[in-house]
């Protein structure tokens, strides 16, 4: 390239912009690259106004995207904080979810809830202790479709009170033709603790971790 008096040649090969190879290009890196490009351009053939405007437009777009991502991260953190606070407020309250475990307290009636796929003529409810041993059996007559409940007094077939602890129940039902009916059972209990998992928050109910996303109802203790 011919030299022009008063103009110093620029060695384009010595202008570099360092970026971490394992990081995405950010707005600061883009600005450094643009400045380096301007400093290293040929004085006899500088960047045109149209090209320069296009570069600035790209920088502006990148900056806006960076700001949007930052705002989304802040919103996500706020949502997580609100969800954690709401979950902690479950401690000391009674919750209900799909399941069959319940916590029996001495002298209290236990309300066992279940849902029938259609009307039933006969219902059988088996109650088990924590070891899986059957301790009582309840038989009922006609029950309508949908959610139903039955109160259990906490006594065995001989009328003796059962110990305090965690129990479970199963429900089987048949229609007038003796055909089995689909039954869903519901578990209720007091929330004693909240556990924050990596992808889910759990309420500790009846000694078991219950995903809060499965909770159907929350009620205050009387």
C-alpha positions as CSV (number, residue, x, y, z in Angstrom):
1,X,0.0,0.0,0.0
2,X,1.4,3.5,-1.0
3,X,2.1,5.8,1.9
4,X,0.6,9.3,1.9
5,X,2.6,12.1,3.5
6,X,1.3,12.9,7.0
7,X,-0.6,9.6,7.3
8,X,0.7,6.8,9.5
9,X,0.0,3.3,8.5
10,X,-1.9,1.1,10.9
11,X,-1.0,-2.6,11.4
12,X,-4.4,-4.3,11.4
13,X,-2.9,-7.6,12.6
14,X,-2.1,-6.2,16.1
15,X,-5.6,-5.1,17.1
16,X,-7.3,-7.8,19.1
17,X,-10.2,-8.1,21.4
18,X,-10.0,-10.8,24.1
19,X,-13.1,-12.7,25.1
20,X,-13.5,-15.8,27.2
21,X,-14.0,-18.7,24.8
22,X,-16.6,-20.3,27.1
23,X,-18.7,-17.1,27.5
24,X,-21.4,-15.7,25.2
25,X,-20.6,-12.3,23.6
26,X,-22.1,-9.5,25.7
27,X,-22.7,-5.9,24.9
28,X,-19.3,-4.8,26.4
29,X,-17.5,-7.3,24.1
30,X,-19.5,-6.0,21.1
31,X,-18.6,-2.4,21.9
32,X,-14.9,-3.3,22.2
33,X,-15.0,-5.1,18.9
34,X,-16.7,-2.1,17.2
35,X,-14.1,0.3,18.6
36,X,-11.3,-2.0,17.6
37,X,-12.8,-2.2,14.1
38,X,-13.0,1.6,13.8
39,X,-9.4,2.0,15.1
40,X,-8.1,-0.6,12.6
41,X,-10.0,0.5,9.6
42,X,-8.2,1.7,6.4
43,X,-8.0,5.5,6.5
44,X,-8.4,5.5,2.7
45,X,-11.5,3.3,2.9
46,X,-13.3,4.0,6.2
47,X,-16.5,2.4,7.2
48,X,-19.5,4.0,5.5
49,X,-22.3,5.7,7.4
50,X,-24.7,3.0,6.5
51,X,-22.5,0.2,7.8
52,X,-21.7,2.2,10.9
53,X,-25.5,2.7,11.6
54,X,-26.1,-1.0,11.1
55,X,-23.4,-1.8,13.7
56,X,-24.9,0.7,16.1
57,X,-28.4,-0.9,15.5
58,X,-27.0,-4.3,16.3
59,X,-25.4,-3.0,19.5
60,X,-28.6,-1.3,20.6
61,X,-30.6,-4.6,19.9
62,X,-28.0,-6.6,21.9
63,X,-28.2,-4.2,24.8
64,X,-32.0,-4.4,24.9
65,X,-31.9,-8.2,24.8
66,X,-29.4,-8.1,27.7
67,X,-31.7,-5.8,29.7
68,X,-34.7,-8.0,29.0
69,X,-32.9,-11.1,30.2
70,X,-31.8,-9.3,33.4
71,X,-35.3,-8.2,34.1
72,X,-36.6,-11.8,33.5
73,X,-34.0,-13.1,36.0
74,X,-35.2,-10.6,38.6
75,X,-38.8,-11.5,38.1
76,X,-38.0,-15.2,38.4
77,X,-36.2,-14.6,41.7
78,X,-39.2,-12.6,43.0
79,X,-41.6,-15.4,42.0
80,X,-39.4,-18.0,43.7
81,X,-39.2,-15.8,46.9
82,X,-43.0,-15.4,46.9
83,X,-43.6,-19.1,46.4
84,X,-41.2,-20.0,49.2
85,X,-43.0,-17.5,51.6
86,X,-46.4,-18.9,50.6
87,X,-45.2,-22.5,51.2
88,X,-43.8,-21.7,54.6
89,X,-47.3,-20.3,55.6
90,X,-48.6,-23.9,55.2
91,X,-46.9,-25.0,58.4
92,X,-49.5,-25.6,61.1
93,X,-52.4,-25.9,58.6
94,X,-54.3,-29.0,57.5
95,X,-54.0,-29.9,53.8
96,X,-55.7,-32.4,51.6
97,X,-54.3,-34.2,48.5
98,X,-54.8,-37.4,46.6
99,X,-53.5,-40.3,48.8
100,X,-54.7,-42.6,51.6
101,X,-52.6,-41.8,54.6
102,X,-53.8,-39.9,57.7
103,X,-52.6,-39.1,61.2
104,X,-54.8,-40.3,64.0
105,X,-55.0,-38.3,67.2
106,X,-56.3,-39.8,70.4
107,X,-60.0,-39.1,71.0
108,X,-60.5,-37.4,67.6
109,X,-62.7,-38.5,64.7
110,X,-60.8,-39.1,61.4
111,X,-62.6,-38.0,58.3
112,X,-61.8,-40.3,55.4
113,X,-62.5,-38.8,52.0
114,X,-62.9,-40.6,48.6
115,X,-64.4,-40.0,45.2
116,X,-66.6,-42.5,43.2
117,X,-66.6,-42.7,39.5
118,X,-70.4,-43.5,39.6
119,X,-73.1,-44.4,42.0
120,X,-72.3,-47.3,44.3
121,X,-74.5,-49.8,46.1
122,X,-71.9,-51.1,48.4
123,X,-68.7,-49.6,49.9
124,X,-65.9,-51.4,51.8
125,X,-63.2,-49.4,53.7
126,X,-60.2,-51.2,55.1
127,X,-58.0,-49.3,57.7
128,X,-54.4,-50.3,58.3
129,X,-51.7,-49.3,60.8
130,X,-48.2,-48.2,59.8
131,X,-47.0,-51.8,59.6
132,X,-49.7,-52.7,57.0
133,X,-51.8,-54.7,59.5
134,X,-55.6,-54.3,59.1
135,X,-57.1,-52.9,62.2
136,X,-60.7,-52.1,61.2
137,X,-63.3,-52.6,58.5
138,X,-66.1,-50.2,57.7
139,X,-69.0,-51.2,55.4
140,X,-71.5,-48.7,53.9
141,X,-74.5,-48.9,51.6
142,X,-75.6,-46.6,48.8
143,X,-73.2,-43.8,48.0
144,X,-73.6,-41.2,45.2
145,X,-71.1,-40.4,42.5
146,X,-68.4,-37.9,43.3
147,X,-66.7,-37.0,46.6
148,X,-67.9,-38.7,49.8
149,X,-66.6,-38.9,53.4
150,X,-66.9,-41.2,56.4
151,X,-65.9,-40.5,60.0
152,X,-63.9,-43.2,61.8
153,X,-63.8,-43.2,65.6
154,X,-60.4,-44.6,66.0
155,X,-61.5,-47.9,67.5
156,X,-60.7,-51.5,66.5
157,X,-63.6,-54.0,66.0
158,X,-63.6,-54.8,69.7
159,X,-64.2,-51.1,70.5
160,X,-60.6,-50.5,71.8
161,X,-59.0,-47.2,71.0
162,X,-56.1,-47.6,68.6
163,X,-52.7,-45.9,69.4
164,X,-51.9,-42.5,68.1
165,X,-50.0,-42.6,64.8
166,X,-50.1,-42.7,61.0
167,X,-52.7,-45.0,59.4
168,X,-53.9,-45.6,55.8
169,X,-57.1,-46.8,54.2
170,X,-58.4,-48.4,51.0
171,X,-61.8,-48.1,49.5
172,X,-63.5,-50.6,47.2
173,X,-67.0,-50.1,45.7
174,X,-69.4,-51.9,43.5
175,X,-72.5,-50.9,41.6
176,X,-75.9,-52.7,41.5
177,X,-74.5,-55.3,39.1
178,X,-71.6,-56.1,41.3
179,X,-69.2,-54.4,38.9
180,X,-66.2,-52.6,40.6
181,X,-66.2,-48.8,40.6
182,X,-63.2,-46.6,40.2
183,X,-62.3,-45.0,43.5
184,X,-59.9,-42.2,44.3
185,X,-58.9,-41.6,48.0
186,X,-57.8,-38.4,49.6
187,X,-55.2,-37.9,52.3
188,X,-55.3,-35.1,54.9
189,X,-53.0,-34.1,57.7
190,X,-51.1,-31.3,59.5
191,X,-48.2,-29.7,57.7
192,X,-45.2,-29.9,60.2
193,X,-42.4,-28.7,57.9
194,X,-41.6,-27.5,54.4
195,X,-38.7,-28.8,52.3
196,X,-37.3,-26.9,49.4
197,X,-36.1,-29.3,46.7
198,X,-34.2,-28.5,43.5
199,X,-37.3,-28.6,41.3
200,X,-40.2,-28.9,43.8
201,X,-41.3,-27.7,47.2
202,X,-42.6,-30.3,49.6
203,X,-44.9,-30.1,52.6
204,X,-44.2,-32.7,55.3
205,X,-47.6,-34.3,56.1
206,X,-48.0,-37.4,58.2
207,X,-44.2,-37.9,58.1
208,X,-44.1,-37.9,54.3
209,X,-42.9,-35.3,51.9
210,X,-45.9,-34.1,49.8
211,X,-45.3,-32.0,46.6
212,X,-47.3,-28.8,47.2
213,X,-48.4,-28.9,43.6
214,X,-50.6,-31.9,44.5
215,X,-52.4,-30.1,47.4
216,X,-56.1,-29.8,46.7
217,X,-57.3,-27.9,49.8
218,X,-55.9,-26.0,52.7
219,X,-57.8,-25.3,56.0
220,X,-57.1,-23.7,59.3
221,X,-57.1,-25.9,62.4
222,X,-60.0,-25.4,64.7
